[in-house]
Amino acid sequence: MPPKVRELIAELERAGFVNRGGKGSHRNFVHPNLPRPITIAGQPSDDAKQYQVRAVMSAIEESRK
């Protein structure tokens, strides 16, 4: 079962990302160690898409470098 969008958001926030807002169901998260934001789309109760899970995990790994 895929994780929910709210779970991805929680993981980003635990890793130090800050929600900079967005438009509609999109949220942009930034981190001081990364040059670009990561965008998460969908309602918090929606199942996350596989590409979103990969993007979040990749961004968290990059932020630790």
All heavy atoms as TSV, in Angstrom:
chain	resi	resn	atom	element	x	y	z
A	1	MET	N	N	0.844	-1.175	0.000
A	1	MET	CA	C	0.000	0.000	0.000
A	1	MET	C	C	0.894	1.245	0.000
A	1	MET	O	O	1.807	1.362	0.818
A	1	MET	CB	C	-0.889	-0.029	1.245
A	1	MET	CG	C	-1.762	1.175	1.376
A	1	MET	SD	S	-2.752	1.109	2.863
A	1	MET	CE	C	-4.317	0.813	2.119
A	2	PRO	N	N	0.653	2.169	-0.913
A	2	PRO	CA	C	1.496	3.371	-0.981
A	2	PRO	C	C	1.258	4.289	0.220
A	2	PRO	O	O	0.171	4.281	0.808
A	2	PRO	CB	C	1.054	4.043	-2.276
A	2	PRO	CG	C	-0.310	3.525	-2.543
A	2	PRO	CD	C	-0.373	2.152	-1.949
A	3	PRO	N	N	2.265	5.071	0.582
A	3	PRO	CA	C	2.074	6.021	1.691
A	3	PRO	C	C	1.117	7.132	1.273
A	3	PRO	O	O	0.887	7.365	0.084
A	3	PRO	CB	C	3.478	6.562	1.944
A	3	PRO	CG	C	4.185	6.371	0.652
A	3	PRO	CD	C	3.594	5.147	0.012
A	4	LYS	N	N	0.585	7.820	2.249
A	4	LYS	CA	C	-0.298	8.958	1.999
A	4	LYS	C	C	0.554	10.205	1.783
A	4	LYS	O	O	1.705	10.278	2.222
A	4	LYS	CB	C	-1.243	9.188	3.179
A	4	LYS	CG	C	-2.162	8.020	3.466
A	4	LYS	CD	C	-3.200	7.898	2.384
A	4	LYS	CE	C	-4.190	6.793	2.705
A	4	LYS	NZ	N	-5.176	6.627	1.660
A	5	VAL	N	N	-0.015	11.196	1.130
A	5	VAL	CA	C	0.680	12.462	0.901
A	5	VAL	C	C	1.073	13.079	2.240
A	5	VAL	O	O	2.165	13.617	2.388
A	5	VAL	CB	C	-0.196	13.416	0.056
A	5	VAL	CG1	C	0.381	14.807	0.020
A	5	VAL	CG2	C	-0.358	12.872	-1.358
A	6	ARG	N	N	0.201	12.966	3.258
A	6	ARG	CA	C	0.519	13.541	4.574
A	6	ARG	C	C	1.774	12.913	5.183
A	6	ARG	O	O	2.518	13.567	5.898
A	6	ARG	CB	C	-0.682	13.426	5.518
A	6	ARG	CG	C	-0.890	12.093	6.122
A	6	ARG	CD	C	-1.961	12.079	7.215
A	6	ARG	NE	N	-3.300	12.262	6.733
A	6	ARG	CZ	C	-4.079	11.277	6.290
A	6	ARG	NH1	N	-3.630	10.042	6.285
A	6	ARG	NH2	N	-5.296	11.521	5.865
A	7	GLU	N	N	2.015	11.624	4.888
A	7	GLU	CA	C	3.213	10.959	5.404
A	7	GLU	C	C	4.471	11.501	4.732
A	7	GLU	O	O	5.514	11.658	5.383
A	7	GLU	CB	C	3.095	9.455	5.213
A	7	GLU	CG	C	1.965	8.846	6.035
A	7	GLU	CD	C	1.653	7.413	5.649
A	7	GLU	OE1	O	2.374	6.832	4.812
A	7	GLU	OE2	O	0.667	6.882	6.187
A	8	LEU	N	N	4.393	11.783	3.437
A	8	LEU	CA	C	5.543	12.376	2.739
A	8	LEU	C	C	5.842	13.766	3.292
A	8	LEU	O	O	7.005	14.126	3.492
A	8	LEU	CB	C	5.277	12.461	1.239
A	8	LEU	CG	C	5.133	11.153	0.477
A	8	LEU	CD1	C	4.933	11.444	-1.004
A	8	LEU	CD2	C	6.332	10.265	0.684
A	9	ILE	N	N	4.789	14.533	3.542
A	9	ILE	CA	C	4.964	15.877	4.091
A	9	ILE	C	C	5.626	15.801	5.459
A	9	ILE	O	O	6.545	16.563	5.763
A	9	ILE	CB	C	3.608	16.608	4.149
A	9	ILE	CG1	C	3.120	16.903	2.733
A	9	ILE	CG2	C	3.701	17.884	4.971
A	9	ILE	CD1	C	1.689	17.390	2.653
A	10	ALA	N	N	5.188	14.859	6.285
A	10	ALA	CA	C	5.771	14.699	7.624
A	10	ALA	C	C	7.248	14.331	7.535
A	10	ALA	O	O	8.068	14.838	8.312
A	10	ALA	CB	C	4.995	13.642	8.407
A	11	GLU	N	N	7.602	13.465	6.595
A	11	GLU	CA	C	9.012	13.087	6.443
A	11	GLU	C	C	9.857	14.280	6.008
A	11	GLU	O	O	10.981	14.459	6.497
A	11	GLU	CB	C	9.148	11.947	5.439
A	11	GLU	CG	C	8.692	10.629	5.992
A	11	GLU	CD	C	9.104	9.468	5.117
A	11	GLU	OE1	O	10.226	9.490	4.581
A	11	GLU	OE2	O	8.291	8.540	4.997
A	12	LEU	N	N	9.338	15.089	5.095
A	12	LEU	CA	C	10.066	16.280	4.657
A	12	LEU	C	C	10.272	17.240	5.829
A	12	LEU	O	O	11.369	17.780	6.015
A	12	LEU	CB	C	9.323	16.987	3.526
A	12	LEU	CG	C	9.402	16.331	2.154
A	12	LEU	CD1	C	8.420	16.981	1.203
A	12	LEU	CD2	C	10.811	16.406	1.604
A	13	GLU	N	N	9.242	17.455	6.617
A	13	GLU	CA	C	9.349	18.376	7.753
A	13	GLU	C	C	10.325	17.851	8.800
A	13	GLU	O	O	11.075	18.616	9.394
A	13	GLU	CB	C	7.968	18.635	8.347
A	13	GLU	CG	C	7.116	19.484	7.419
A	13	GLU	CD	C	5.679	19.647	7.866
A	13	GLU	OE1	O	5.217	18.874	8.737
A	13	GLU	OE2	O	5.011	20.557	7.329
A	14	ARG	N	N	10.345	16.530	9.024
A	14	ARG	CA	C	11.309	15.949	9.974
A	14	ARG	C	C	12.741	16.142	9.494
A	14	ARG	O	O	13.671	16.253	10.289
A	14	ARG	CB	C	11.044	14.457	10.161
A	14	ARG	CG	C	10.034	14.140	11.234
A	14	ARG	CD	C	10.057	12.677	11.612
A	14	ARG	NE	N	9.687	11.797	10.517
A	14	ARG	CZ	C	8.448	11.458	10.204
A	14	ARG	NH1	N	7.447	11.926	10.902
A	14	ARG	NH2	N	8.208	10.648	9.203
A	15	ALA	N	N	12.931	16.177	8.165
A	15	ALA	CA	C	14.270	16.337	7.587
A	15	ALA	C	C	14.694	17.804	7.499
A	15	ALA	O	O	15.773	18.101	7.007
A	15	ALA	CB	C	14.314	15.701	6.203
A	16	GLY	N	N	13.837	18.734	7.947
A	16	GLY	CA	C	14.221	20.137	7.965
A	16	GLY	C	C	13.691	20.971	6.816
A	16	GLY	O	O	14.086	22.125	6.658
A	17	PHE	N	N	12.810	20.422	6.012
A	17	PHE	CA	C	12.215	21.178	4.915
A	17	PHE	C	C	11.112	22.077	5.459
A	17	PHE	O	O	10.451	21.746	6.441
A	17	PHE	CB	C	11.629	20.237	3.864
A	17	PHE	CG	C	12.662	19.563	3.005
A	17	PHE	CD1	C	13.379	18.481	3.480
A	17	PHE	CD2	C	12.926	20.009	1.726
A	17	PHE	CE1	C	14.332	17.853	2.708
A	17	PHE	CE2	C	13.873	19.389	0.937
A	17	PHE	CZ	C	14.581	18.313	1.431
A	18	VAL	N	N	10.910	23.207	4.801
A	18	VAL	CA	C	9.903	24.180	5.218
A	18	VAL	C	C	8.904	24.357	4.074
A	18	VAL	O	O	9.301	24.527	2.924
A	18	VAL	CB	C	10.550	25.537	5.563
A	18	VAL	CG1	C	9.502	26.563	5.943
A	18	VAL	CG2	C	11.562	25.358	6.674
A	19	ASN	N	N	7.624	24.342	4.408
A	19	ASN	CA	C	6.572	24.534	3.411
A	19	ASN	C	C	6.497	26.013	3.059
A	19	ASN	O	O	6.212	26.849	3.900
A	19	ASN	CB	C	5.232	24.040	3.969
A	19	ASN	CG	C	4.117	24.094	2.953
A	19	ASN	OD1	O	4.288	24.580	1.845
A	19	ASN	ND2	N	2.974	23.587	3.337
A	20	ARG	N	N	6.750	26.336	1.799
A	20	ARG	CA	C	6.697	27.721	1.342
A	20	ARG	C	C	5.386	28.045	0.651
A	20	ARG	O	O	5.274	29.048	-0.047
A	20	ARG	CB	C	7.863	27.993	0.374
A	20	ARG	CG	C	9.223	27.797	0.991
A	20	ARG	CD	C	9.461	28.773	2.091
A	20	ARG	NE	N	9.554	30.093	1.494
A	20	ARG	CZ	C	9.678	31.212	2.147
A	20	ARG	NH1	N	9.705	31.199	3.457
A	20	ARG	NH2	N	9.765	32.364	1.540
A	21	GLY	N	N	4.396	27.193	0.812
A	21	GLY	CA	C	3.095	27.448	0.209
A	21	GLY	C	C	3.021	26.911	-1.201
A	21	GLY	O	O	3.903	26.219	-1.679
A	22	GLY	N	N	1.931	27.207	-1.844
A	22	GLY	CA	C	1.719	26.750	-3.202
A	22	GLY	C	C	0.363	27.204	-3.669
A	22	GLY	O	O	-0.283	28.051	-3.047
A	23	LYS	N	N	-0.087	26.628	-4.742
A	23	LYS	CA	C	-1.359	27.021	-5.321
A	23	LYS	C	C	-2.236	25.782	-5.432
A	23	LYS	O	O	-1.801	24.763	-5.981
A	23	LYS	CB	C	-1.101	27.629	-6.700
A	23	LYS	CG	C	-2.256	28.393	-7.257
A	23	LYS	CD	C	-1.808	29.162	-8.469
A	23	LYS	CE	C	-2.925	30.104	-8.890
A	23	LYS	NZ	N	-2.517	30.927	-9.999
A	24	GLY	N	N	-3.422	25.853	-4.898
A	24	GLY	CA	C	-4.315	24.701	-4.945
A	24	GLY	C	C	-3.808	23.595	-4.043
A	24	GLY	O	O	-3.503	23.821	-2.875
A	25	SER	N	N	-3.697	22.406	-4.588
A	25	SER	CA	C	-3.257	21.262	-3.786
A	25	SER	C	C	-1.746	21.057	-3.846
A	25	SER	O	O	-1.245	20.032	-3.393
A	25	SER	CB	C	-3.962	19.997	-4.278
A	25	SER	OG	O	-3.563	19.702	-5.605
A	26	HIS	N	N	-1.010	22.008	-4.388
A	26	HIS	CA	C	0.445	21.898	-4.492
A	26	HIS	C	C	1.121	22.605	-3.316
A	26	HIS	O	O	0.695	23.668	-2.898
A	26	HIS	CB	C	0.939	22.520	-5.804
A	26	HIS	CG	C	0.569	21.730	-7.001
A	26	HIS	ND1	N	-0.726	21.638	-7.449
A	26	HIS	CD2	C	1.314	20.980	-7.836
A	26	HIS	CE1	C	-0.745	20.859	-8.513
A	26	HIS	NE2	N	0.477	20.450	-8.770
A	27	ARG	N	N	2.186	21.985	-2.820
A	27	ARG	CA	C	2.980	22.558	-1.741
A	27	ARG	C	C	4.446	22.521	-2.159
A	27	ARG	O	O	4.904	21.512	-2.682
A	27	ARG	CB	C	2.816	21.744	-0.466
A	27	ARG	CG	C	1.434	21.826	0.124
A	27	ARG	CD	C	1.238	20.629	1.068
A	27	ARG	NE	N	-0.154	20.244	1.146
A	27	ARG	CZ	C	-0.790	19.490	0.250
A	27	ARG	NH1	N	-0.163	19.019	-0.794
A	27	ARG	NH2	N	-2.055	19.206	0.406
A	28	ASN	N	N	5.151	23.611	-1.920
A	28	ASN	CA	C	6.567	23.701	-2.261
A	28	ASN	C	C	7.383	23.685	-0.977
A	28	ASN	O	O	7.197	24.532	-0.109
A	28	ASN	CB	C	6.847	24.990	-3.036
A	28	ASN	CG	C	6.125	25.002	-4.353
A	28	ASN	OD1	O	6.298	24.108	-5.157
A	28	ASN	ND2	N	5.284	25.993	-4.568
A	29	PHE	N	N	8.301	22.739	-0.887
A	29	PHE	CA	C	9.162	22.618	0.281
A	29	PHE	C	C	10.579	22.991	-0.105
A	29	PHE	O	O	11.082	22.559	-1.142
A	29	PHE	CB	C	9.124	21.185	0.821
A	29	PHE	CG	C	7.818	20.833	1.469
A	29	PHE	CD1	C	6.762	20.355	0.721
A	29	PHE	CD2	C	7.639	21.012	2.824
A	29	PHE	CE1	C	5.548	20.046	1.308
A	29	PHE	CE2	C	6.436	20.713	3.428
A	29	PHE	CZ	C	5.390	20.227	2.672
A	30	VAL	N	N	11.208	23.800	0.740
A	30	VAL	CA	C	12.587	24.213	0.497
A	30	VAL	C	C	13.445	23.787	1.678
A	30	VAL	O	O	12.969	23.609	2.796
A	30	VAL	CB	C	12.701	25.740	0.279
A	30	VAL	CG1	C	11.995	26.154	-0.982
A	30	VAL	CG2	C	12.165	26.497	1.459
A	31	HIS	N	N	14.727	23.634	1.386
A	31	HIS	CA	C	15.713	23.274	2.407
A	31	HIS	C	C	16.936	24.141	2.162
A	31	HIS	O	O	17.308	24.380	1.005
A	31	HIS	CB	C	16.072	21.789	2.292
A	31	HIS	CG	C	16.832	21.267	3.451
A	31	HIS	ND1	N	18.186	21.427	3.573
A	31	HIS	CD2	C	16.420	20.596	4.546
A	31	HIS	CE1	C	18.587	20.857	4.702
A	31	HIS	NE2	N	17.529	20.340	5.314
A	32	PRO	N	N	17.587	24.624	3.232
A	32	PRO	CA	C	18.746	25.509	3.036
A	32	PRO	C	C	19.895	24.868	2.261
A	32	PRO	O	O	20.681	25.575	1.636
A	32	PRO	CB	C	19.195	25.870	4.454
A	32	PRO	CG	C	18.282	25.198	5.390
A	32	PRO	CD	C	17.251	24.444	4.628
A	33	ASN	N	N	20.000	23.539	2.264
A	33	ASN	CA	C	21.107	22.870	1.572
A	33	ASN	C	C	20.798	22.530	0.122
A	33	ASN	O	O	21.658	22.001	-0.571
A	33	ASN	CB	C	21.482	21.576	2.297
A	33	ASN	CG	C	22.026	21.841	3.677
A	33	ASN	OD1	O	22.430	22.952	3.989
A	33	ASN	ND2	N	22.025	20.835	4.513
A	34	LEU	N	N	19.574	22.807	-0.339
A	34	LEU	CA	C	19.204	22.473	-1.712
A	34	LEU	C	C	18.883	23.734	-2.505
A	34	LEU	O	O	18.235	24.641	-1.992
A	34	LEU	CB	C	17.984	21.548	-1.731
A	34	LEU	CG	C	18.183	20.150	-1.161
A	34	LEU	CD1	C	16.888	19.366	-1.221
A	34	LEU	CD2	C	19.256	19.414	-1.923
A	35	PRO	N	N	19.292	23.785	-3.769
A	35	PRO	CA	C	19.062	24.985	-4.576
A	35	PRO	C	C	17.642	25.096	-5.122
A	35	PRO	O	O	17.219	26.166	-5.519
A	35	PRO	CB	C	20.054	24.830	-5.721
A	35	PRO	CG	C	20.232	23.361	-5.859
A	35	PRO	CD	C	20.117	22.811	-4.461
A	36	ARG	N	N	16.894	23.998	-5.160
A	36	ARG	CA	C	15.559	24.029	-5.759
A	36	ARG	C	C	14.525	23.445	-4.799
A	36	ARG	O	O	14.846	22.591	-3.969
A	36	ARG	CB	C	15.555	23.242	-7.058
A	36	ARG	CG	C	16.006	21.815	-6.870
A	36	ARG	CD	C	16.042	21.021	-8.160
A	36	ARG	NE	N	16.773	19.794	-8.058
A	36	ARG	CZ	C	16.578	18.820	-7.181
A	36	ARG	NH1	N	15.670	18.930	-6.276
A	36	ARG	NH2	N	17.310	17.730	-7.185
A	37	PRO	N	N	13.278	23.885	-4.926
A	37	PRO	CA	C	12.231	23.325	-4.059
A	37	PRO	C	C	11.750	21.968	-4.571
A	37	PRO	O	O	11.978	21.608	-5.732
A	37	PRO	CB	C	11.108	24.352	-4.153
A	37	PRO	CG	C	11.290	24.975	-5.483
A	37	PRO	CD	C	12.779	24.980	-5.738
A	38	ILE	N	N	11.109	21.224	-3.701
A	38	ILE	CA	C	10.442	19.986	-4.100
A	38	ILE	C	C	8.947	20.239	-3.962
A	38	ILE	O	O	8.495	20.803	-2.957
A	38	ILE	CB	C	10.911	18.776	-3.271
A	38	ILE	CG1	C	10.149	17.531	-3.698
A	38	ILE	CG2	C	10.757	19.023	-1.797
A	38	ILE	CD1	C	10.701	16.254	-3.148
A	39	THR	N	N	8.192	19.878	-4.982
A	39	THR	CA	C	6.753	20.129	-5.008
A	39	THR	C	C	6.003	18.830	-4.769
A	39	THR	O	O	6.284	17.820	-5.417
A	39	THR	CB	C	6.333	20.731	-6.360
A	39	THR	OG1	O	7.056	21.940	-6.562
A	39	THR	CG2	C	4.845	21.013	-6.395
A	40	ILE	N	N	5.062	18.878	-3.839
A	40	ILE	CA	C	4.200	17.739	-3.548
A	40	ILE	C	C	2.778	18.161	-3.895
A	40	ILE	O	O	2.290	19.178	-3.400
A	40	ILE	CB	C	4.273	17.332	-2.057
A	40	ILE	CG1	C	5.692	16.968	-1.670
A	40	ILE	CG2	C	3.314	16.191	-1.762
A	40	ILE	CD1	C	6.226	15.732	-2.337
A	41	ALA	N	N	2.121	17.387	-4.737
A	41	ALA	CA	C	0.750	17.684	-5.142
A	41	ALA	C	C	-0.194	16.640	-4.576
A	41	ALA	O	O	0.180	15.479	-4.399
A	41	ALA	CB	C	0.647	17.695	-6.660
A	42	GLY	N	N	-1.407	17.051	-4.282
A	42	GLY	CA	C	-2.432	16.127	-3.825
A	42	GLY	C	C	-2.951	16.504	-2.456
A	42	GLY	O	O	-2.291	17.213	-1.693
A	43	GLN	N	N	-4.139	16.030	-2.161
A	43	GLN	CA	C	-4.721	16.239	-0.840
A	43	GLN	C	C	-3.991	15.352	0.171
A	43	GLN	O	O	-3.478	14.291	-0.199
A	43	GLN	CB	C	-6.212	15.892	-0.866
A	43	GLN	CG	C	-7.026	16.747	-1.805
A	43	GLN	CD	C	-6.949	18.226	-1.427
A	43	GLN	OE1	O	-6.971	18.580	-0.262
A	43	GLN	NE2	N	-6.819	19.075	-2.432
A	44	PRO	N	N	-3.929	15.753	1.437
A	44	PRO	CA	C	-3.205	14.952	2.435
A	44	PRO	C	C	-3.678	13.501	2.539
A	44	PRO	O	O	-2.883	12.616	2.844
A	44	PRO	CB	C	-3.454	15.703	3.737
A	44	PRO	CG	C	-3.699	17.106	3.311
A	44	PRO	CD	C	-4.401	17.010	1.984
A	45	SER	N	N	-4.938	13.230	2.263
A	45	SER	CA	C	-5.451	11.864	2.393
A	45	SER	C	C	-5.272	11.024	1.127
A	45	SER	O	O	-5.576	9.829	1.131
A	45	SER	CB	C	-6.934	11.899	2.763
A	45	SER	OG	O	-7.669	12.554	1.749
A	46	ASP	N	N	-4.766	11.627	0.050
A	46	ASP	CA	C	-4.540	10.881	-1.196
A	46	ASP	C	C	-3.348	9.946	-1.054
A	46	ASP	O	O	-2.403	10.222	-0.302
A	46	ASP	CB	C	-4.252	11.836	-2.357
A	46	ASP	CG	C	-5.458	12.640	-2.786
A	46	ASP	OD1	O	-6.587	12.294	-2.377
A	46	ASP	OD2	O	-5.264	13.632	-3.519
A	47	ASP	N	N	-3.375	8.842	-1.813
A	47	ASP	CA	C	-2.207	7.980	-1.894
A	47	ASP	C	C	-1.143	8.709	-2.706
A	47	ASP	O	O	-1.439	9.329	-3.721
A	47	ASP	CB	C	-2.543	6.663	-2.598
A	47	ASP	CG	C	-3.406	5.745	-1.748
A	47	ASP	OD1	O	-3.410	5.917	-0.517
A	47	ASP	OD2	O	-4.057	4.861	-2.316
A	48	ALA	N	N	0.101	8.630	-2.240
A	48	ALA	CA	C	1.200	9.273	-2.959
A	48	ALA	C	C	1.561	8.442	-4.187
A	48	ALA	O	O	1.498	7.215	-4.168
A	48	ALA	CB	C	2.409	9.402	-2.047
A	49	LYS	N	N	1.922	9.139	-5.234
A	49	LYS	CA	C	2.377	8.465	-6.447
A	49	LYS	C	C	3.818	7.998	-6.229
A	49	LYS	O	O	4.565	8.562	-5.432
A	49	LYS	CB	C	2.337	9.429	-7.634
A	49	LYS	CG	C	0.998	10.090	-7.852
A	49	LYS	CD	C	0.049	9.139	-8.519
A	49	LYS	CE	C	-1.180	9.825	-9.035
A	49	LYS	NZ	N	-2.244	9.970	-8.081
A	50	GLN	N	N	4.211	6.974	-6.971
A	50	GLN	CA	C	5.549	6.415	-6.801
A	50	GLN	C	C	6.627	7.451	-7.119
A	50	GLN	O	O	7.653	7.511	-6.450
A	50	GLN	CB	C	5.717	5.176	-7.683
A	50	GLN	CG	C	6.997	4.420	-7.419
A	50	GLN	CD	C	7.115	3.936	-5.980
A	50	GLN	OE1	O	6.151	3.485	-5.387
A	50	GLN	NE2	N	8.301	4.050	-5.413
A	51	TYR	N	N	6.403	8.308	-8.115
A	51	TYR	CA	C	7.407	9.323	-8.448
A	51	TYR	C	C	7.554	10.336	-7.317
A	51	TYR	O	O	8.636	10.875	-7.106
A	51	TYR	CB	C	7.081	10.017	-9.774
A	51	TYR	CG	C	5.948	11.012	-9.725
A	51	TYR	CD1	C	6.172	12.337	-9.380
A	51	TYR	CD2	C	4.650	10.632	-10.011
A	51	TYR	CE1	C	5.139	13.256	-9.335
A	51	TYR	CE2	C	3.613	11.530	-9.974
A	51	TYR	CZ	C	3.860	12.844	-9.631
A	51	TYR	OH	O	2.833	13.751	-9.582
A	52	GLN	N	N	6.482	10.593	-6.572
A	52	GLN	CA	C	6.562	11.511	-5.438
A	52	GLN	C	C	7.399	10.900	-4.315
A	52	GLN	O	O	8.213	11.589	-3.706
A	52	GLN	CB	C	5.167	11.845	-4.912
A	52	GLN	CG	C	4.346	12.684	-5.860
A	52	GLN	CD	C	2.932	12.870	-5.380
A	52	GLN	OE1	O	2.285	11.923	-4.944
A	52	GLN	NE2	N	2.439	14.094	-5.470
A	53	VAL	N	N	7.201	9.608	-4.065
A	53	VAL	CA	C	7.974	8.923	-3.027
A	53	VAL	C	C	9.455	8.966	-3.375
A	53	VAL	O	O	10.301	9.290	-2.533
A	53	VAL	CB	C	7.488	7.466	-2.856
A	53	VAL	CG1	C	8.361	6.716	-1.875
A	53	VAL	CG2	C	6.028	7.436	-2.418
A	54	ARG	N	N	9.784	8.669	-4.642
A	54	ARG	CA	C	11.195	8.699	-5.069
A	54	ARG	C	C	11.773	10.099	-4.942
A	54	ARG	O	O	12.914	10.277	-4.504
A	54	ARG	CB	C	11.323	8.206	-6.510
A	54	ARG	CG	C	11.279	6.720	-6.653
A	54	ARG	CD	C	11.725	6.267	-8.037
A	54	ARG	NE	N	10.972	6.890	-9.109
A	54	ARG	CZ	C	9.893	6.385	-9.680
A	54	ARG	NH1	N	9.421	5.227	-9.276
A	54	ARG	NH2	N	9.278	7.014	-10.658
A	55	ALA	N	N	11.005	11.118	-5.332
A	55	ALA	CA	C	11.490	12.497	-5.268
A	55	ALA	C	C	11.749	12.930	-3.833
A	55	ALA	O	O	12.751	13.596	-3.547
A	55	ALA	CB	C	10.489	13.442	-5.934
A	56	VAL	N	N	10.868	12.546	-2.922
A	56	VAL	CA	C	11.037	12.914	-1.512
A	56	VAL	C	C	12.270	12.234	-0.935
A	56	VAL	O	O	13.092	12.868	-0.274
A	56	VAL	CB	C	9.770	12.559	-0.701
A	56	VAL	CG1	C	10.043	12.610	0.792
A	56	VAL	CG2	C	8.638	13.500	-1.066
A	57	MET	N	N	12.425	10.941	-1.177
A	57	MET	CA	C	13.584	10.222	-0.647
A	57	MET	C	C	14.891	10.778	-1.217
A	57	MET	O	O	15.878	10.937	-0.506
A	57	MET	CB	C	13.477	8.724	-0.944
A	57	MET	CG	C	12.329	8.044	-0.249
A	57	MET	SD	S	12.404	8.321	1.525
A	57	MET	CE	C	10.691	8.510	1.894
A	58	SER	N	N	14.880	11.111	-2.493
A	58	SER	CA	C	16.064	11.682	-3.122
A	58	SER	C	C	16.394	13.046	-2.538
A	58	SER	O	O	17.560	13.356	-2.251
A	58	SER	CB	C	15.830	11.791	-4.632
A	58	SER	OG	O	16.894	12.450	-5.248
A	59	ALA	N	N	15.383	13.884	-2.329
A	59	ALA	CA	C	15.608	15.221	-1.768
A	59	ALA	C	C	16.127	15.128	-0.335
A	59	ALA	O	O	17.013	15.896	0.057
A	59	ALA	CB	C	14.318	16.033	-1.812
A	60	ILE	N	N	15.611	14.202	0.447
A	60	ILE	CA	C	16.081	14.035	1.824
A	60	ILE	C	C	17.539	13.593	1.828
A	60	ILE	O	O	18.350	14.109	2.605
A	60	ILE	CB	C	15.175	13.060	2.591
A	60	ILE	CG1	C	13.805	13.696	2.829
A	60	ILE	CG2	C	15.818	12.637	3.903
A	60	ILE	CD1	C	12.765	12.776	3.418
A	61	GLU	N	N	17.898	12.661	0.942
A	61	GLU	CA	C	19.288	12.211	0.852
A	61	GLU	C	C	20.202	13.361	0.445
A	61	GLU	O	O	21.279	13.539	1.011
A	61	GLU	CB	C	19.409	11.060	-0.152
A	61	GLU	CG	C	19.037	9.735	0.415
A	61	GLU	CD	C	19.915	9.322	1.584
A	61	GLU	OE1	O	21.152	9.448	1.489
A	61	GLU	OE2	O	19.347	8.905	2.597
A	62	GLU	N	N	19.791	14.146	-0.549
A	62	GLU	CA	C	20.608	15.280	-1.014
A	62	GLU	C	C	20.799	16.321	0.091
A	62	GLU	O	O	21.860	16.928	0.196
A	62	GLU	CB	C	19.944	15.964	-2.198
A	62	GLU	CG	C	20.225	15.316	-3.525
A	62	GLU	CD	C	19.654	16.141	-4.654
A	62	GLU	OE1	O	20.017	17.331	-4.761
A	62	GLU	OE2	O	18.849	15.586	-5.422
A	63	SER	N	N	19.780	16.535	0.894
A	63	SER	CA	C	19.857	17.556	1.933
A	63	SER	C	C	20.840	17.183	3.040
A	63	SER	O	O	21.327	18.037	3.752
A	63	SER	CB	C	18.482	17.810	2.541
A	63	SER	OG	O	18.066	16.723	3.333
A	64	ARG	N	N	21.134	15.903	3.169
A	64	ARG	CA	C	22.059	15.446	4.213
A	64	ARG	C	C	23.515	15.596	3.817
A	64	ARG	O	O	24.398	15.443	4.641
A	64	ARG	CB	C	21.769	13.984	4.554
A	64	ARG	CG	C	20.448	13.810	5.226
A	64	ARG	CD	C	20.206	12.379	5.576
A	64	ARG	NE	N	18.906	12.262	6.243
A	64	ARG	CZ	C	18.214	11.153	6.310
A	64	ARG	NH1	N	18.684	10.045	5.758
A	64	ARG	NH2	N	17.064	11.131	6.925
A	65	LYS	N	N	23.799	15.887	2.552
A	65	LYS	CA	C	25.183	15.999	2.075
A	65	LYS	C	C	25.772	17.329	2.461
A	65	LYS	O	O	25.184	18.303	2.658
A	65	LYS	CB	C	25.231	15.825	0.560
A	65	LYS	CG	C	24.875	14.423	0.156
A	65	LYS	CD	C	24.957	14.288	-1.331
A	65	LYS	CE	C	24.558	12.882	-1.730
A	65	LYS	NZ	N	24.551	12.663	-3.134
